[in-house]
Amino acid sequence: MEIDAMYIKDLEMALHYAVQSIKKEIKICEETSDKTQKEVLEGRLKKFEFLIKKLSKMQP
């Protein structure tokens, strides 16, 4: 499957915004001592960061 470079860039940018949002939510969880939600968010963060790395390798 081939993805247009423009769409890759857009998707990568969207993932960066998602990562920033998750990091903010993790800080809130740290302040409220919500460990369960923090663990879920950290798992999601790892997945998004992995996708960003994969997408950056796909760019020409």
C-alpha positions in Angstrom: 0.0 0.0 0.0 1.4 3.4 -1.0 0.4 6.5 0.8 0.8 10.0 -0.6 3.6 12.0 1.1 1.2 14.8 1.8 -1.1 12.5 3.7 1.8 11.1 5.6 2.8 14.6 6.7 -0.7 15.4 7.8 -1.1 12.2 9.7 2.3 12.7 11.4 1.3 16.2 12.4 -2.0 14.9 13.9 -0.1 12.3 15.9 2.2 15.0 17.3 -0.9 17.0 18.5 -2.3 13.8 20.0 1.0 13.1 21.8 1.0 16.7 23.2 -2.5 16.2 24.4 -1.7 12.9 26.1 1.3 14.4 27.8 -0.9 17.1 29.3 -3.4 14.5 30.5 -0.6 12.5 32.1 0.4 15.6 34.1 -3.1 16.0 35.3 -3.2 12.3 36.3 0.0 12.8 38.2 -1.5 15.8 40.1 -4.7 13.8 40.9 -2.8 10.6 41.7 -4.9 8.6 39.1 -2.4 5.8 38.4 -4.7 3.6 36.4 -5.6 6.3 33.9 -1.9 7.4 33.8 -0.9 3.8 32.8 -3.5 3.7 30.0 -2.3 7.1 28.7 1.4 6.1 28.8 0.5 3.0 26.8 -1.3 5.1 24.2 1.6 7.5 24.2 4.1 4.7 23.3 1.9 3.6 20.5 1.6 7.0 19.0 5.3 7.7 19.3 5.9 4.4 17.5 3.6 5.4 14.7 5.4 8.7 14.4 8.7 7.0 14.0 7.3 4.6 11.3 5.7 7.5 9.4 8.9 9.5 9.5 10.8 6.6 7.9 8.1 6.4 5.1 8.7 10.0 3.9 10.8 10.4 0.8 
